């Protein structure tokens, strides 16, 4: 196995709720991700900390891929394991990436505009790890845990080739 590559990692300052630096998944990042995950098999690991009570979650996916630009960087994420009670990300598997100016979700509106972030939206999302860190509404980072939408104070997505 190879070492982990990071997709999106907020500043370590975010662990204590402070800091202003954010990293976002952007179209300029998706093309290199597609090229890297196009050959071989990759796994994805997401580490998260909830904002309300500091619960640490890990969600792992044994199969991860980002499709080509001609397919709007379609996400593949399957083979979930982890300690989160609800697998929110695999609901977004086989979904194209939507931005404010490029709507590929199935909602009558544009989820990218509604949530003020690019993501693999359906109608709109079960999770959004690309939201604005400082927002407290649907425009922030959050994960649906099967009972409620939980705001996150930290989220890190990383991937590695497994063969």
Buried (B, 14 or more C-beta within 10 A) or exposed (E): EEEBBEBBBBBEEBEEEEBEEBBBBEEEBBBEBBEBBEEEEBBBBBBBBBBEEEBEBEBBBBBBBBBEEEEBBBBBBBEBEBEBEBBBBBBBBBBBBBBBEEBBBEBEEBBBEBBBBBBBBBEBBBBBBBBBBEBEEBBBBBBBBEEEBBBBBBBBBBBBBEE
